[in-house]
């Protein structure tokens, strides 16, 4: 069984690449381009995820979700956040109806 700590290890790797040479690290290259480039990549991966789901190819879907998660982790790191911040929010929501949780958000 694969454990969720892969997210933490991946986030640590992303953090270690923040200051790396953009010529040798994809993560450093994307970080160097800034927030707009990261957001564009997250958006592209989200669209590719939707398209893979519509195609019904489960392996393709899993690969696209992996890309989306990876780029989301880069976005979180760029913003000074990590997977534990997201996991804490999911834990906070556990046991709360999705409708109730959404209705509790400020407008």
C-alpha positions in Angstrom: 0.0 0.0 0.0 1.2 3.5 -0.9 1.1 5.9 2.0 0.0 9.5 2.0 3.5 10.5 3.3 4.5 10.6 -0.4 2.8 14.1 -0.5 5.1 15.2 2.3 8.2 13.8 0.6 7.2 15.3 -2.7 6.6 18.7 -1.0 10.0 18.5 0.6 11.6 17.8 -2.7 9.7 20.8 -4.3 10.9 23.0 -1.4 14.5 21.9 -2.0 14.2 22.8 -5.6 12.9 26.3 -5.1 16.4 27.8 -5.3 17.9 25.3 -7.7 19.2 26.1 -11.2 16.2 26.5 -13.5 18.3 24.9 -16.2 18.5 21.7 -14.3 15.2 21.5 -12.4 11.7 21.7 -13.9 10.3 22.8 -10.5 12.9 25.6 -10.2 12.2 26.7 -13.8 8.5 26.9 -13.1 9.0 28.7 -9.8 11.4 31.1 -11.6 8.7 32.0 -14.1 6.4 33.1 -11.2 2.8 32.7 -10.1 1.1 33.3 -13.5 3.1 30.4 -15.1 2.3 28.1 -12.2 -1.4 29.0 -12.3 -1.4 28.4 -16.1 0.1 25.0 -15.6 -2.4 24.1 -12.8 -5.2 25.1 -15.1 -3.8 23.1 -18.0 -3.5 20.0 -15.8 -7.1 20.5 -14.5 -8.4 20.6 -18.1 -6.4 17.5 -19.0 -7.8 15.7 -15.9 -11.3 16.5 -17.0 -10.6 15.3 -20.5 -9.1 12.1 -19.3 -12.2 11.4 -17.2 -14.5 12.1 -20.1 -12.4 9.6 -22.2 -13.0 6.9 -19.7 -9.3 5.8 -19.6 -8.6 5.1 -16.0 -4.8 4.9 -16.3 -4.8 8.2 -18.2 -7.0 9.8 -15.6 -4.7 8.6 -12.8 -1.7 10.1 -14.6 -3.4 13.4 -15.2 -4.5 13.6 -11.5 -0.9 12.9 -10.5 0.2 15.8 -12.7 -2.5 18.1 -11.3 -1.5 17.2 -7.7 2.2 17.7 -8.5 1.5 21.2 -9.9 -0.9 22.0 -7.1 2.0 21.2 -4.7 4.2 23.6 -6.6 1.5 26.3 -6.3 1.2 25.6 -2.5 5.0 25.8 -2.1 5.1 29.1 -4.0 2.5 30.4 -1.7 4.4 29.2 1.5 1.9 26.3 2.0 2.1 22.6 1.8 0.1 19.4 1.8 -0.4 19.5 5.6 -2.3 22.7 5.2 -4.8 21.1 2.8 -5.0 17.9 4.9 -5.8 20.0 8.0 -8.6 21.7 6.1 -9.9 18.3 5.0 -9.7 17.0 8.6 -11.7 20.1 9.7 -14.4 19.3 7.2 -14.6 15.6 8.1 -18.1 14.7 9.3 -19.6 18.0 8.0 -22.1 17.9 5.2 -20.8 19.4 2.1 -23.8 21.6 1.8 -23.4 22.8 5.4 -19.7 23.4 4.9 -20.3 25.4 1.8 -23.1 27.4 3.4 -20.8 28.3 6.3 -18.4 30.1 4.1 -18.4 33.9 4.0 -19.9 35.3 0.7 
